[in-house]
Amino acid sequence: MVDDQFRQLQSLQEDGGSASGFVAEVATLFIDDAHRIINDIGSLLDAGRT
């Protein structure tokens, strides 16, 4: 699923224009969300140890 979405973003970026800024914004949001989710999972795992 993520691979398909990534390919769609790549296609937009290759088309150029204003889509490039959109692609960068989507990538940034994805990375920020992934970082937050990983931290949340780590916190839950740590809480389960106590």
C-alpha positions as CSV (number, residue, x, y, z in Angstrom):
1,M,0.0,0.0,0.0
2,V,2.7,2.5,0.9
3,D,4.7,1.4,-2.2
4,D,1.7,2.4,-4.4
5,Q,1.3,5.7,-2.7
6,F,5.1,6.4,-3.0
7,R,5.0,5.6,-6.7
8,Q,2.1,8.1,-7.2
9,L,4.1,10.8,-5.4
10,Q,7.1,10.0,-7.5
11,S,5.0,10.4,-10.6
12,L,3.8,13.8,-9.4
13,Q,7.3,14.9,-8.6
14,E,8.5,13.8,-12.1
15,D,5.8,15.9,-13.6
16,G,7.3,19.0,-11.9
17,G,5.7,22.3,-11.3
18,S,3.8,23.0,-8.1
19,A,3.4,19.2,-7.6
20,S,7.0,19.1,-6.4
21,G,6.2,21.2,-3.3
22,F,3.2,19.1,-2.6
23,V,5.4,15.9,-2.8
24,A,7.9,17.4,-0.4
25,E,5.2,18.4,2.0
26,V,3.6,14.9,2.0
27,A,7.0,13.3,2.5
28,T,7.7,15.6,5.4
29,L,4.3,14.8,7.0
30,F,4.9,11.1,6.6
31,I,8.3,11.2,8.2
32,D,7.0,13.3,11.1
33,D,4.1,10.9,11.7
34,A,6.4,7.9,11.4
35,H,8.7,9.4,14.0
36,R,5.8,10.1,16.4
37,I,4.3,6.6,15.9
38,I,7.7,4.9,16.6
39,N,8.1,7.0,19.8
40,D,4.6,6.1,20.9
41,I,5.3,2.4,20.3
42,G,8.5,2.7,22.3
43,S,6.7,4.3,25.2
44,L,4.1,1.6,25.2
45,L,6.7,-1.1,25.2
46,D,8.6,0.6,28.0
47,A,5.4,1.0,30.0
48,G,4.6,-2.7,29.6
49,R,8.0,-3.7,31.2
50,T,7.1,-2.1,34.5
